[in-house]
Structure formats: structure tokens, C-alpha cells
Amino acid sequence: MTRFIHDQFAKDYLEELLKSYGEVQAPSRVAGEVREIDVLFSPFTEPSNLETLGLLGRFAQLPAMFEPFRNPASKEEICDCLLKLLEVRGALQREAKRNKTTIAESAIPKLWILTPTASAEILSGFNANQKADWLTGVHFLGEYLRTAIVAIHQLPRTRETLWLRILGRGTVQQTAINELEALPSNHPFQRAALELLYNLQQNLRVNQNLESDDRELVMRLAPLYQQDRELARQEGEQREAFRFLNRQLNHRFGEIDASIVERIRVLSTEQLEALGEAFLDFSSIAEMVAWLDQQGDRP
């Protein structure tokens, strides 16, 4: 049961990270016997800032299929992924033939199999090899197969691999979560990734038969979730206090200059409450500006 929870998390997570850079279909059905590609990605004509996603961004430079696994991908599962790729390739070629055009090799998606671990036997069985110009952990099959097995546990612990290591297991995933938490709060993907992890935690908590990795993940995310909820509560109180005070100020003094409004907007909840009491004694906007200056809020 928990595998399906993790599968949905992985699909939602990849879709959230990639949607700014191209069209994402998760899942996407292919012809033949009903099969679903976990994430099918088509980049925009000129995607920008892909480097923000590090190694995942490098994967997304060209059309791609992403097949993430919670447990190590088996021989049968990898073969099934390859079959999906071949069916997509066949569908593209048939369409090109109908339109009397040719399809560029670069238009055929590359398959990225994201597995938490990969044994030497699995890698050898598929003749998967690393390339000199790629990071450790990315193992490529033959050129015409357009496929790589990404062994997440082998990826170096760098910012470049963070967004893939979030999909790992055990200490690999927990280390990545620590790094995610340490990112600047204005990072474009930190908030979205944390929210998806909180959803994962909530979905796992209702399950009584968790594996040890999942129990540890729930425990690791619990304090982060509480901190986030408390921060959201405080931010909500601050926004509400600002809206209330702003209405009172507009009622008393009329429309206030935007620069002054911005100075008030960034005050803490406690400062807004203090201003709410003090402004009753103000006879002009100048007196309020002087009060703001006394708070150390000089431009």
C-alpha cells in the first residue's frame, strides 16, 4: 500500500519541479496493452534556468520519460519501462509516416529510470555503463535505447543532485531533506517540495503497517511539519493584523502613500498591534511616520 503512496508522491513531485520548463503529463497512457508512463515531459522551445534543478534539469533538456521507483527496480520492471519507451517511439514514427515527415532522434524521449539502489547484477545484465561526462550513479544502456538507470544511492551529495536524492530511501533521502530544509526560504522550489513531503507524511501516518524506512521518514518530517504549520499560523496572523490596521488607517487618514503602506506591511504582528494602539493618538500621517522611524524601520 505504501508503495502506491510513494509512487503518487514521486509523480506529483516531478510534475511540480518540471512544469515551469515544459509540458508534463503524469501519468500518460501509451498504446497497446494499457500501460502508463509515470511522467512524460516535453520541454518548452527555449527552457530557461534549468540549472536550478541541477542533474534533473540536465535530464529535462530534451523530451524525457521519468519512471521513479520506491523499491529497487527489478529486471522485469526495467524491461516494462523499456517496452513503454519503444511503444512511444513506434507511435511517433507512425505519426511521422502518416504526415510524410521524418522524426529527429532528439525528439524521441529519453528514459530515465530512477531507482533508490541498483545492484551490480542489474547494471551488468542491462549492460549499463557510466559516461565520463556524467555524474557517478547515472548508468547508460546502448545508445539506440536512449535509456539510463539512475542509481540514486550512488549520486554524489551535492546541490546538483539534491532534487533527485529526495526520491531516494533511508539516509540518502533524509540527508536530502536536511539539505532542502537548509535552502534559503526564497528558493523557487523549496516551499513546493516541502509541501509535497508534508502531504506524503500525512498519507503515511494513517497506515499502520509501515516499513522501518517509512517510520523514520514520518518521524523526520514531523518536526518540519509542525514548524511549517506554526510559521504559516504566524504569517496568517500577521497578514490579518496588517489588513485590519490598513483599513483603520485608510478610514482615518484616507488613502496612504504606497511607500508607507509597504513599511507597515513588513512589521511583525506585535509591532502592528502596538501601532494599532498608538495610531489613535496620531493627528497626522507625519506622526505615524515618526513612530515608524522610532521602530528602527528607516528606508
N, C-alpha and C positions, 0 to 999 in steps of 0.2 A: 504493500500500500504506500509506504513512504517513498518508494522509487518513483511513483507517479507524481507525488508532491514535488520531489526534486526535479523531475522532468519538466513540470509546468513552470517551476521557478527558473530553470535554465532557459527555456523558450522566452519567457517574459523578460528575463534579464538581458539576453542577447538582442531582443527586439528593441528594448529601451535604449541600449547603447548605440545601436546601429541606425535607428530611424531618422536621425539627423543627417545621415550621409547617403541614404538611398531608400529604395522600396524594399520593405520587409514583409514576407509572407510567413506566418508561423501559426499553425503548420500549413504546408502546401501539399495537395494531393498530386500524385503522378498517375499516368495511365497504367493499363494492365491490371493485375491484381491490386486491390486497394492498398496503397502504401502512402504514408505521409512523411514528407521531409520535415524535420523539426523546424529548421529556419532556412528559408530560401531568400537570398539577398542580391539585389541589383543596385550597384552604386549609381548615384547621380552622375551626370556627364562630367562634372568637374568637382568632385567632393573635396571640401576644404577641411583643414585641421584634423585629418585622420590620425595624425601623430599623437593626438591626445589619448587615443586608445592603445598606443604602443603596438605590441605584436598583433593584437586583434585588429587594429587599424590597418596593419600591413596585409592581413588576410582579406580585408574588405576593400582593397584597391580594385579588385576585379569581381565579377559575378561569383557568388560563393554559395555553397550548401554547408550548413553547420549541423553536425549531429553530436550533441553533448550526451555523455553517459555519466550516471551517478556511480555505478559499479564498473570495474574494468571491462572494456568492450571485448566480447568473446569473438572467436573466429566466425561463428555464424552471424553475429550482429554486424561485424565489419563487412562480410560478404553481402548482407542485406543492404547496407549503405551503398556499396559499390553498384548493386543492382539498381537502386534508385537513381544514381548518377547516370548509369547507362541508359535508363529509360528517359531521363530528362534530355540527354544527348540525342537519343533517337527522335524524340518529339521535336527538338529544334531542327534537326536535319530534315525531317519530313516537312516541316513548315517551310523551310528554305527551298525545298524541292518544289512545293506547290507554288511558291512565289517566284520560282525560277531565279533564285539568288544563291549565293554561297554564304556559308556562315563562318566567320573568323574563329579560329581556335580559342582566342581570348574571350569570345562571347559565351563559351561553354563554361558553366560554373565549375569552380574548383571545390572539391570535397574536403572539408576539414573535420576529421573525427576527433572529438575532444574527449579523452578518456583520463580518469584520475591516475591510473597507472597502466603500464603496458609491459608485459613480460618479454624477455629476450626471445622466447619461443614464438610469441605472436609476431614480433617485429621481423624475425628471421623467416617465419612462414610466409609473410607477405612481401619478403624482400624489401623491407622498408629501411631506407638509409638516410642519414643526416647529410646536409649540404654545408659546405664551408662558409657560405654567406648567410646562413640562418642560425638562430639560437639553438643551443642544446635542447633536446626534447621534441623537436619537430622532425619527424621521420617521413620521407617521401617515398611513395611507390613509384613504379615505372612512369616515365614522362607522359605517355599517352593516357594513362589512367587519371591524371590530374587529381591526385589524392594524396593527403598527408595524414598520418596518425600523430596527434599531438599528445604526448605523454606528459600530463600536467605536473606530475611529481618530479620530472626531470628539468623543468624550466628553471632558469636562474632566478633568484629572489631579487628582482629589480623592478623599478617602476614600470618598465616596458612590458613586463609580463603580469602585472597586478590584476588586470581585468579578466585574464584567463585563469589565474590561480584562485580567484573567487569561486570557480566551478570545481575546485579540487575537493579533496577529502581530508579529514583529520587535521594534523598540524599544518599541512600545506594551506588548507582553507582558513584555519584560524589565524595563521600568520598574515594572510592576505587581508582578513577582516581588520586586524590590528593596523595594518598599513592604510586601509581605507578610512578607518576612523581618524588617523593622524593627518589625512589630507586637509588642506585649507577648506574652510566651510564654503568658500565661493567656488570650489572646483565644480565644473559643469556636470559631472556625473556622480559626485559623492552622495548627494541627497537622494537621487533616484535609486542608486544601488542599495543604500541603507534601507529605504522604504521597502524594497523588494525582499531584502533579507528579513525585515521585521515581519512581513507577510508570511515568509517561509517559516519563521519561528512560531507564529501563531497557528499555522496549519499543522506543524509537527507536534505542538503541545497537546492537541486533542487526541493524538494517537498513543495508545497505552503500550504498544509493543515496539518501542524504538530501539534501534541498534545503538551500540555504545557511541559511535561517531555522532549520531543524531542527538543523543542525550547531551553530549559535550557541546554540540553546536547550539542547542537550545539554551544551555547554561551560559555559554559565551555571549549570546545575543541578548540575554535577559537584562543585564545592567545597561547595555547600549539602548535597548528599547525604553527602559524607564527614564534614562537621561533624555532621550529624544522627546518622550511624552511630556516630561517636565519642562523642557525648553519650549515645546510647542504651546504648553499652557501659559508660560510666562510671556511668550510673544503675543499670544492671543489677548492676554490681559493688557499688555502694553498698547496693542492696536486699538482695543476698545476704549482704554483711557484716553488715547490721543483723539479718537473720533468724538468722544463726548466733550472733551475740553475744546476742540476745534469748533464744534457747534456753539458752545457757550461764548467763545471769543468772537466769532462772527456775529452772533446776536448782539453782543455788546458794542463792538467796535466796527462792525461792518466787515467788508472783505479785507483780509490781511495780506500784505505783501508775501509772495511765494517764498522768498528767501527766509523770512521769519518763520513761516509755516514749516519749512524744512528743518530749521533749528529746533523747533518744538517736536517735530516728528521723531527725532533721534534721542529724545530724553528717555530715561528709564521710567518705569511705572511709578516709582517713588517720587521722582522729580516731577512727573506730570501731576501727581496728587498734590504735591507741595505748590506747584504753580496754580492748580485749581483753587487752592485756598487763598493764595496771595493775590490773584488777579482781581478779586473782589475789592481790593483796596487801590487798584490802579485807576488813574483818571485819564491815562493816555497810553498809546502804543509805546511811546518812548520809555515810559516807566517799566513796561514789560520787557523791553529790550535791555534795559539796565539790569533787570532781575536776571535775565538770561546770561548777561555778561558776568554777573556775580557767581553764576554756576560754573564758570570756567569754560563756557561754550563760546569762545571767541572765534570768529571766522579766520 
